[in-house]
Amino acid sequence: MTVAPRGTKKLGPRKGLGPHRAGMYVREMASPTEQLAPALDIDARLTEIERRVNLLVNVTPLNAAEAWADFERSDFGTAPTLRLRPLDFDPDLAQRDLYDLEIENVDDPALHTLFRAKRDEIARQITALEDRDTSRFLYGSLQLYGTVAPPLAAAAEKLLEIIPPQAPSTQTVTAGAFADAARAEFERYRAVYPDFPVSVEVRDDISELMVSFGRLLIPESAAFRADRIEALLHHEVGTHVVTYQNGARQPLTLLTIGLPGYDETQEGLAVLAEYLTGGLDPRRLRVLAARVVAVGKMLDGAGFLDIFESLRADHRIPARTAWSIAIRVVVGGGSVKDAIYLRGITRILDALAEGSGLDVLLVGKLALDHIPLVQDLLDRDVLHAPWVRPRWLDVPGAQERLERLRAGATVTDLYEGDMAA
């Protein structure tokens, strides 16, 4: 008895086939996804490990609201003590799981390179989390997010110079009101894409608005500028949640948590969303520039109080905003992540001027450098076109603004004039 190999089927005598073909076995053509099944198993396991590590939540202070109140009572004279949550995973076991993955068996050269880079990135995340509240944390942050190059520092200083200082906003909304607005935004997407999940949580254990694995997390103690609500929704829901959900529809699940080094491009895309919808106002641009300046000062050895005072005295940043910028920079022992917002939009502007489109960047969470790889996977039908189109591409005036950027623009060109204080 002859047994057919796996992946084949027996062909009996058929009209038009010579006798020598009768009863022979021919291999069925596997789909592109089936051909990559071993690679996709590695992809799924890398995704699971990064979800377990959860860098973003694990470097967010638990006590920011109380620390601000104490800092204010001290007349801004005592540096805050920020508490981070205990890790709920074993770093040694996570590292072991990472290096047990047999990435060497992935035949596809592009995916092999991608998975090695992602494994390295997750390993750096784990080490950085182990090093929280030590001087070593800064080195891990630099490895993950890069440093502040002189051109970026110069662009940040120029923005702070050409944009007049803005008075603090007096009209704010509560976390609960913002959550209601966010749920309404999710429902706008569901009206077009009925399977679009709604996940909004108001939390008392985070200090910053964030999207974590497709969930919008809102700090319970936060107050949001009333005139920034729409821009924030396009940034958080229209970019971070939409790219997560688009990634979730792909066979490559790393597109939900992000390909290696995706953060810079993702934040640049989110800032672009703000600009295209008219929400990148002078206050917001000054904050993005001040974050870069604050990172630079921290890298030069400045501590929290020096950074805070410099933002207030040298750049006339309001006290509450200067506090928020400074704690994001010193958390854990020194974080350079906040420089990626201005660097990200700068690189997006360069890409637009060079003729790059946005569609590939909406497939999931990826970096500009990954466009050739992702385009190749799209061409081979391994990946699919984006499921959801973000609303920020279709708001009135968005396409006109986008065409102006395609003609060539620098980050300082995003400043379109002053606003009422």
Salt bridges, closest charged atoms under 4 A:
ASP41 OD2 - ARG45 NH1 3.82
GLU48 OE1 - ARG52 NH2 2.90
GLU50 OE1 - LYS118 NZ 2.89
ASP70 OD1 - ARG73 NH2 2.32
ASP97 OD2 - ARG52 NH1 3.10
ASP108 OD2 - ARG380 NH2 3.07
ASP120 OD2 - ARG124 NE 2.79
GLU121 OE1 - LYS118 NZ 2.67
ASP131 OD1 - ARG136 NE 3.07
ASP180 OD1 - ARG183 NH1 3.42
GLU185 OE1 - ARG188 NH1 2.55
GLU185 OE1 - ARG391 NH2 2.96
GLU187 OE1 - ARG190 NE 3.71
ASP195 OD2 - ARG249 NH2 3.88
GLU201 OE1 - ARG203 NH1 3.18
GLU201 OE2 - ARG215 NH1 3.44
ASP205 OD2 - ARG85 NH1 3.00
ASP205 OD1 - ARG203 NE 2.86
GLU208 OE1 - ARG328 NH1 3.10
ASP227 OD1 - ARG225 NE 2.93
ASP227 OD2 - ARG283 NH1 3.93
GLU230 OE2 - HIS234 NE2 3.44
GLU264 OE1 - ARG343 NE 2.58
GLU264 OE2 - ARG347 NH1 3.39
GLU267 OE1 - HIS235 NE2 3.17
GLU267 OE1 - HIS240 NE2 3.24
GLU274 OE1 - ARG228 NH1 2.67
GLU274 OE2 - HIS235 ND1 2.68
GLU274 OE2 - ARG284 NH2 2.93
ASP281 OD2 - ARG225 NH2 2.43
GLU309 OE2 - ARG312 NH1 3.86
ASP338 OD2 - ARG291 NE 3.73
ASP338 OD2 - ARG328 NE 2.65
ASP369 OD1 - ARG347 NH2 3.17
ASP376 OD2 - ARG380 NH2 2.79
ASP394 OD1 - ARG389 NH2 2.88
GLU403 OE2 - ARG406 NE 3.57
GLU416 OE2 - ARG401 NH1 3.37
